[in-house]
Amino acid sequence: MAPEYAMEGVFSIKSDVYSFGVLLLEVVTGSRRSCINNIMGFPNLVVYAWNMWQEENIEDLADSSIIDTCSLDEVLLCIHVALLCVQENPNDRPHMPFVVLALENGIATLPSPNHPAYFTQRSSDIEQIRNIIYNSVNNITHTHIEGR
């Protein structure tokens, strides 16, 4: 969900572009947007991808099955386009025809992405409760009484 919609209820064509960028990152990394926090300690997949981009460590971002089936240039292109799609300012996000053109034709001169939109982290108390709920072991005792 685009941050401008989540925070202010503003929805536009660029909200869909944001969602497509997140989807593209999920496909390339093999991770869901919300699961990275549990894996890498980042608030979400978008922040993780941005940090890997900044560190020029993109090869480690892509899932091994993607690396095995695609060229590194194709993977870099997908990540670059995805980061353009998830930029904080909706006006900085590309239009979908540009995204399709870039992915189909491998445009070599893409603009550098600005920092992506960040969501506010949940408070640590809520996060701890969520982890306890997800990681709890539920026990049940079932007694079945039969008559003679």
Order of alpha helices (4+ residues) and beta strands (2+ residues): alpha-alpha-alpha-alpha-alpha-alpha-alpha-alpha
